[in-house]
Amino acid sequence: MVTSEEMNMTFQKVGNDFGFENVDSEFSPFRELKIKWCRTMDNASFTVSDYPEEAPIEVIEGIARTIFSKIRAEEETGYPECAMGWLTSDGFRDMNQERYIERSRDIGHTGEAENERLWEAYRRLVDAGLIGEIKGLRLFWSNDKSVSKACQSSCLMRVVIMNRRLLGSEVPHEVLDYCLLHEIANISTDFGIDILERRKEVTDIMSEYPGKEIARNWLYRVMMEI
């Protein structure tokens, strides 16, 4: 386990390599995997999601080098292979998925029959050959149906949250399947590729869904978006 002191030393060492004199860092229980930073001249402070606490120290160093490269506006290379391999591993998900779920305020409490509707939609997509099986996938309904966002997900945690507005009996199954397909496509697409490439891959997967026009028209009428 990486302590706050070890992380701070690592960020300080990497920061010195990039010309920063004083660097401070600390872990914080963010819901998402993210890093916040504040820079003043050659001083920098970082607040880092605590999900990487169990990471090897070389992963922390790789993340630090990527962040400092962005701050210095150097050529972006993305996270190094060791960091990407660890962040997308089953081990990372197993260690952090429950913690992510506990921190999510968007997840609602629903009955077994309602949850089964999500898994039925998932099986329809798998049986149609639109997606493959996703190991460790967790599916939930939201606790709020007033928002316009139809769905959301975490590709690293493999968690999908669907807007409970889609639970209504008047909602065509094509709508639920289409929205779920969007999130599963995001999860199954390679996390390490360029964001524009990711969007294209997701769009290509979505274009194969036969009920896409029904779903798009329904979402447009009720002013929801994916």
ChimeraX attribute file (.defattr): number of C-alpha atoms within 10 A of each C-alpha:
attribute: neighborCount
match mode: 1-to-1
recipient: residues
	/A:1	10
	/A:2	15
	/A:3	13
	/A:4	16
	/A:5	13
	/A:6	15
	/A:7	21
	/A:8	20
	/A:9	16
	/A:10	22
	/A:11	28
	/A:12	21
	/A:13	18
	/A:14	21
	/A:15	23
	/A:16	14
	/A:17	12
	/A:18	15
	/A:19	12
	/A:20	18
	/A:21	14
	/A:22	16
	/A:23	20
	/A:24	19
	/A:25	22
	/A:26	18
	/A:27	19
	/A:28	16
	/A:29	14
	/A:30	16
	/A:31	16
	/A:32	15
	/A:33	16
	/A:34	12
	/A:35	18
	/A:36	12
	/A:37	13
	/A:38	11
	/A:39	12
	/A:40	9
	/A:41	8
	/A:42	13
	/A:43	14
	/A:44	20
	/A:45	18
	/A:46	20
	/A:47	17
	/A:48	21
	/A:49	18
	/A:50	20
	/A:51	23
	/A:52	22
	/A:53	16
	/A:54	16
	/A:55	16
	/A:56	14
	/A:57	18
	/A:58	13
	/A:59	21
	/A:60	21
	/A:61	19
	/A:62	20
	/A:63	22
	/A:64	22
	/A:65	22
	/A:66	18
	/A:67	22
	/A:68	19
	/A:69	17
	/A:70	14
	/A:71	14
	/A:72	10
	/A:73	9
	/A:74	10
	/A:75	9
	/A:76	10
	/A:77	9
	/A:78	18
	/A:79	18
	/A:80	16
	/A:81	12
	/A:82	14
	/A:83	21
	/A:84	16
	/A:85	14
	/A:86	16
	/A:87	21
	/A:88	16
	/A:89	13
	/A:90	14
	/A:91	12
	/A:92	18
	/A:93	22
	/A:94	12
	/A:95	14
	/A:96	16
	/A:97	20
	/A:98	14
	/A:99	15
	/A:100	19
	/A:101	16
	/A:102	10
	/A:103	14
	/A:104	15
	/A:105	11
	/A:106	15
	/A:107	20
	/A:108	15
	/A:109	11
	/A:110	13
	/A:111	7
	/A:112	8
	/A:113	8
	/A:114	14
	/A:115	15
	/A:116	12
	/A:117	14
	/A:118	22
	/A:119	15
	/A:120	13
	/A:121	20
	/A:122	22
	/A:123	16
	/A:124	14
	/A:125	20
	/A:126	15
	/A:127	12
	/A:128	12
	/A:129	12
	/A:130	15
	/A:131	17
	/A:132	15
	/A:133	14
	/A:134	13
	/A:135	8
	/A:136	12
	/A:137	15
	/A:138	17
	/A:139	18
	/A:140	23
	/A:141	23
	/A:142	24
	/A:143	17
	/A:144	14
	/A:145	15
	/A:146	9
	/A:147	14
	/A:148	14
	/A:149	14
	/A:150	22
	/A:151	23
	/A:152	20
	/A:153	20
	/A:154	17
	/A:155	20
	/A:156	19
	/A:157	27
	/A:158	20
	/A:159	22
	/A:160	22
	/A:161	23
	/A:162	27
	/A:163	25
	/A:164	21
	/A:165	20
	/A:166	19
	/A:167	18
	/A:168	8
	/A:169	8
	/A:170	7
	/A:171	14
	/A:172	15
	/A:173	17
	/A:174	19
	/A:175	22
	/A:176	22
	/A:177	21
	/A:178	24
	/A:179	25
	/A:180	26
	/A:181	22
	/A:182	18
	/A:183	22
	/A:184	28
	/A:185	23
	/A:186	22
	/A:187	21
	/A:188	18
	/A:189	16
	/A:190	14
	/A:191	15
	/A:192	15
	/A:193	10
	/A:194	11
	/A:195	10
	/A:196	9
	/A:197	13
	/A:198	18
	/A:199	14
	/A:200	12
	/A:201	17
	/A:202	20
	/A:203	14
	/A:204	12
	/A:205	18
	/A:206	18
	/A:207	13
	/A:208	11
	/A:209	18
	/A:210	12
	/A:211	16
	/A:212	17
	/A:213	14
	/A:214	14
	/A:215	20
	/A:216	17
	/A:217	12
	/A:218	16
	/A:219	18
	/A:220	10
	/A:221	8
	/A:222	9
	/A:223	12
	/A:224	16
	/A:225	13
	/A:226	14
